[in-house]
């Protein structure tokens, strides 16, 4: 394995989330908790989002990531965590950003 696959402090979403919280920002974290078939990001991948919709990291890409950011902003406001599930048939996969088909479950919760 190459050292380039490891995240450093400038790119690690969990370290970014911690820094944002120290700066007084409200933050949510989205985590891929389950995948079926092909998925762009593996289980354990993180996306951190602040109340203004700024984000860092990745849980999928395409429209799925946009939907996760939108949900996360709502979750920051309500404080109520949600499990999101995205899945598509192979013939429509490209349209929503799941280029290989498959399904993913993403757990989104407010931090702090």
C-alpha positions in Angstrom: 0.0 0.0 0.0 1.2 3.4 -0.8 1.5 6.2 1.8 -0.7 8.4 -0.5 -3.8 6.5 0.5 -3.6 7.7 4.1 -5.3 11.0 4.9 -3.3 13.7 6.5 -4.6 16.3 9.0 -5.5 18.7 6.2 -7.7 16.2 4.4 -9.2 14.0 7.2 -12.9 14.8 7.5 -12.9 13.9 11.2 -10.1 16.4 12.0 -11.8 19.0 9.8 -15.1 18.5 11.8 -13.2 18.9 15.1 -11.6 22.1 13.9 -15.0 23.5 12.7 -16.5 22.7 16.1 -13.6 24.5 17.9 -14.4 27.5 15.6 -18.0 27.5 16.9 -19.6 26.0 13.9 -22.5 23.5 14.1 -21.5 20.3 12.4 -23.0 17.1 11.1 -21.2 13.9 10.0 -22.4 11.5 7.4 -21.0 8.0 7.4 -21.4 5.2 4.9 -22.7 2.3 7.0 -23.7 -0.3 4.4 -23.3 -0.9 0.7 -24.7 -3.5 -1.7 -23.2 -4.1 -5.2 -20.9 -1.5 -6.5 -20.6 1.7 -4.5 -18.2 4.7 -5.2 -17.1 4.9 -1.5 -16.5 2.1 1.0 -18.2 1.6 4.4 -16.7 4.0 6.9 -16.3 6.9 4.5 -17.2 10.3 6.0 -18.6 13.6 4.8 -18.7 16.5 7.3 -21.1 19.4 6.8 -21.6 22.7 8.6 -24.8 24.6 9.1 -24.0 26.8 6.0 -23.8 23.7 3.7 -20.0 23.7 3.5 -18.7 20.2 3.3 -15.5 18.1 3.3 -15.0 14.4 2.5 -17.2 12.1 0.4 -19.8 9.4 0.8 -20.7 8.9 -2.8 -20.5 11.8 -5.3 -23.0 13.2 -7.7 -26.6 13.9 -6.7 -26.4 11.6 -3.7 -23.8 13.8 -2.1 -25.9 16.9 -2.7 -28.9 15.2 -1.1 -26.8 14.2 1.9 -25.6 17.8 2.4 -29.2 19.1 2.2 -30.4 16.5 4.8 -27.4 17.2 7.0 -28.3 20.9 7.2 -31.8 19.9 8.3 -30.3 17.5 10.9 -28.1 20.2 12.3 -31.2 22.3 12.9 -33.4 19.5 14.3 -30.7 17.5 16.1 -32.5 14.3 15.0 -30.2 11.8 13.3 -31.4 10.0 10.1 -30.5 6.9 8.1 -30.6 7.7 4.4 -30.7 5.0 1.7 -29.9 5.5 -1.9 -30.2 2.9 -4.6 -30.7 2.7 -8.4 -31.0 0.3 -11.2 -27.9 0.1 -13.4 -29.6 1.8 -16.3 -30.3 5.0 -14.3 -27.2 4.9 -12.1 -25.2 7.6 -14.0 -28.1 10.1 -13.6 -27.8 10.1 -9.8 -24.1 9.7 -9.4 -24.0 6.0 -8.6 -21.9 5.2 -11.7 -21.7 1.5 -10.9 -25.3 0.9 -9.7 -25.7 -0.6 -6.3 -27.1 0.9 -3.1 -25.7 2.7 -0.1 -26.9 3.5 3.4 -25.6 6.7 5.0 -26.1 7.6 8.7 -26.2 11.4 9.3 -26.0 12.9 12.8 -25.2 16.2 14.4 -22.0 16.4 16.4 -21.6 18.0 19.7 
